[in-house]
Amino acid sequence: MKRLFTAAVLMIISISVCIGECVFIKRTFGSINNDIDVIQRRYDENDPAAEAAIKELSDHWDKYAKALSLFINHESIDSISGVLATLPVDYRLDEHRFRSSVETLRFMLRELYDTEKVSTDGLF
């Protein structure tokens, strides 16, 4: 009976951690995508606050990256960090490169989210 109880407790803990990870990843990527939307909108409006929004996104990512490193492959996090590092330079230098970097960032985040979320494809 003790073994059954221990196994049940461990199973509940495992399921809780999995659900917590899914909720955290969904909220994190939702927040980051909102930040990207703000940057893009400010850039389109030629708002000088776009540069501050880029800095804010970078700060948010630094905070989230530490927690995400518990769940996600570090290479993916480093790749996203690399694209984020180029955003301020691209913002100042070239519109085409900036837009390309933003779309690359969106794609990388979407791909990572799709890879990490629980789905039937990931189970089998």
C-alpha positions, 0 to 999 in steps of 0.5 A: 500500500505504501508503494502505491501511495508513493507512486500516486504522489509522484504521478500527481507531482509529475502531472502538476509540473507538466501542467505548470510548465505548459501554463508558464510557457503559454504565458511567457510566449504570449507576453513576448509576442505582445511586446513584439507587437508593441515594437512593431506598431511603434516602429510603423508609427515612427514613434521614438519609444520603439527603441525603449520597447526593444530594451524592455523586450530584451529585459523581459527575455533575459528574465524569462530565459533563466526560467525557460532554461529549466524546460527548453533546450539551451541552443534555442534560447541562445538563438533567440537571444542572438536575434534579440541582440541584433534588434537595436542595431537593425532598428537604427540602421536598416528598415528591411533588416529590422523587419526581417529580424522581427519576423525571424524572432516571431518564427523562432518563438512560434517554432519553440512554442509549438515544439514545447506545447503538449500535443498528440504529435509530441506524445507519439 
